[in-house]
Amino acid sequence: MNTEQTYDTHTPEEPLPPNQGMPHAECPKLAVFGGAFDPIHLGHLSLAEAIVDAGCADEVLFVPTGAPPHKTDIELTSPEHRLAMLGEALAPHPHYSLSDIEIRRTEGYSYTIDTLAVLSRVFPEHEIFFLMGMDCLAALHTWHRATELVQRYEFIIYPRPGVIPPSFAELANLFGRRNARRLLDAVVQLDVSPISATQVRESCAAGRDIETLVPGKICGYIEKHGLYAVEERATV
């Protein structure tokens, strides 16, 4: 898919075009990568690359969050800036794409289960996986309709520095034994970059060089628009 065009997935009521061509023996795998991306950094890109290289997915769809329900006290950089930076960073990569589905949602919070339901309709020819860090797995039971989310969708769970995965017993107590095994089987062993968006913002606020943290074009964008000159609180 072409990363030069943002997928317009905010109108699920509209009829979808019919599938074209012969059916494939195996559905392409689409990893849905959600987050604030405030800003996108080299850690995000290296994770996406590792997911594709490991064969976990054929394409990674970046979905910047709109109003995250679990982080209501966080002030994010404007959607326009975050989308623009994502577009710049993803353009050179044919296996990465971008959707503004959550940012375009103007009413209520952006719930993962709603996003995946829409994407499943928009991309019926794909097998959809939700890409999630180990820290999110530990708190997954607090998410909106968490049990339904686990039962309906597949996951790719990547390690986070210093985060120990929940035990089978803990997950079974929350989601049942079958779902606990599915979640633990979804954990992939990858070398994950320790770069975080917080690190990028703090470096900008302190006037430090960020060329080793974000793509070159993003350095220029941040400088041009004066972003993160004052330290802000936001999600990674």
N, C-alpha and C positions, 0 to 999 in steps of 0.2 A: 504493500500500500504506500501511497505517496505522502510523505510528511509535509509537503509544501501546502497542503490544504487541511484545515482543521475540520474534523468530522462534526457535522451538525446533527446531534443526536438528542435534541431537546424537545422533539415533537413526536412522541411515541404514538399519538393518535392517528398520524398520517399513515396511509397504507404503504407497506413496504413493496419494493419492486420484486417481481418474480425472480427466482434463481435462474441463471443462464448456464447453458452447457451441461455436460454430463456430470453426474455426482462423483465425488472423489472417494477413493477407498478409505482414506484417512483424513479427518478434518484437520485443517491447520490450527495450531494452538496459539491463542491470543492471551497474553498475560496483561491483566489490568493493573497498572501501577498508579495508585492514588497517593496524594500527599499535597502539602501546601506548595512545595517547590518555590520556597521564598528565601533565596533564589535556587534555581536548579544548579547543581554543582557536579564536579567530576565523579563524586561518589555515586550519585544517581546513575550517571551514564555507564560507569564501570559495572554496576550491578546489573543493569539492563543487558550489557554486553555478555556478562557471565551467564545470565539466564538463557540467552539465545545460544551461546557457544556450548552450553551444557546440554542443549536439546530439550530444555524444559518448555520452551516456547519458540514459535516461529516469528513472532512479532510482539513487541511490547507497546501497549497503548498507555500513554501518560494522561492521567485525569486529574488536573489540579482541583483542589477542593474549593467549594464555595463557602458555606457556613458549617464548619465541623461541629456536631452536637456535643462532643466530649471536650471541646476547648473553647468555651464561650467567652473566656476572659482574654482571648488572644486577638491582637490587632494585626491583621495581615496586610502586606503590601497590596496595592490595588490589583484587581484581576487583570486589567489591561497590561500592566507591567509584567506580571508573572506569565501571562500568556505570550507576550512578546519575547521574553527571554527564553521560554520553552521553544517557541518557534525557531529562534536563532540557533539554539543548541541542538535541536533534533534534525534540522534540515539536512545535514550531511549524511544521516544514517537511514538507509532504506528500510531497515527492520524496526524503526521506531516511528510511532505516530502519536497524534494528539487529539483529544476530545475536550470540548468545553462544556460538556453536559452538566456538570455540577455547578460551574460558575454561572451558567445561564438560568439555573433554577432560582427564581426570584422570591419564592415563598417557602418558608420553613427551612429545616435543616437538610443537609446533604447526607442521606443515609446510604451506606454501602449496598444494602440489599435492594434498594430502589434503583440505584445506578446499574447494578448487575442485571436486574430484570430488563431494563431498557436496552442495555448493550446486547443481551441475549436475543432480543427481537431484531435489533439493527444488524447483527452479524450472525444470522442463523447458520451460516456455513462454517462457523468457527467453534472450536471447543474452548470455552472461556475459563481462565484461571484467575483467581484474585491473588496478587502478589502482596505479601505481608511480612513484616519483620517479626522476629521472635518476641520482642517487647509487646507487640500488639496481640500475639497469641495469648500471652499471660492475662491480658485484660479483655479478651474476646467475649467472655460471658457477660460483660457489661454493655455490649453493643446492642443497638436496636434490632429486635427479632433475631437474636444471636443463634438460637437453636435452629431456626428455619434457615438462616444463612448458611450454617454448617451443613445442613442436610441437603440443600438445593445446589450448592456450588462447590467447585474444586478450588484448592488452594496451592500456592507455592510459597513456602515459608522459609525465609533466609535468616541466617544467624545475625545477631547484633552483639557488638563487643560487650562482654561482661554480663550478658543476659543468659541465664540458665533456663532451658526449656521446662515447661510444666511436666510433671510425671504423668504416666498413663492413668494412674489412680485419680489424680486431680482432674484430668480432662474427662475421664469416664464419669466421675461424680457430677460434672457439669453438663455433659452432652451425651452420655451413654457410651458403652464400650465400643460399639461399632464406629461411631463418629470420632471417638478418641483415637482409635487406631488409624482412621483416615487422616486425621490432622497430623499425627506423628509421622505417618508415611509421607506426608507432603513436605516434610523438612528436607531441605537440600543443603549439602555441605559445600559452601563456596567461600572463597577469600573475599571478604567484604571490606571496602575502604572505610576507614574511621572518620572521613570527612563528614561534617554536618553543616546544615544551613546556619545553625547558631554560630558555628566557628567562622563561617564566611561573614555573617553580619557583624560579629564582634571585631573581626579583623578590619572590616571597613570602618567601623566606628573609631577604631584606634589608629587609623591611617596606615595600616600595614598592607603589604603587597598580597594580593589574592590570586596571582597568576597560576599558582600551583593548586588552587582550590576550585576554580571555575574555568570553563572554556574561554578562550581569548576574546571572542565576540561579546561574551557576557561581562567580562572586565570593562570593556569599552561602554557597554550599555549602562552598567551601574554608575560609572564615572560620569557619563553624559547626563544622566537624569538625577544625579545626586542621591541615589538610593543608599539607605543604611548608614548615612552620615552620623545619625544618632542611634544608639543601640535600641532595638525593639525586641519585644517578645513575640515569638512565632514558632510554629511547629517545624520540625525538620523535614 
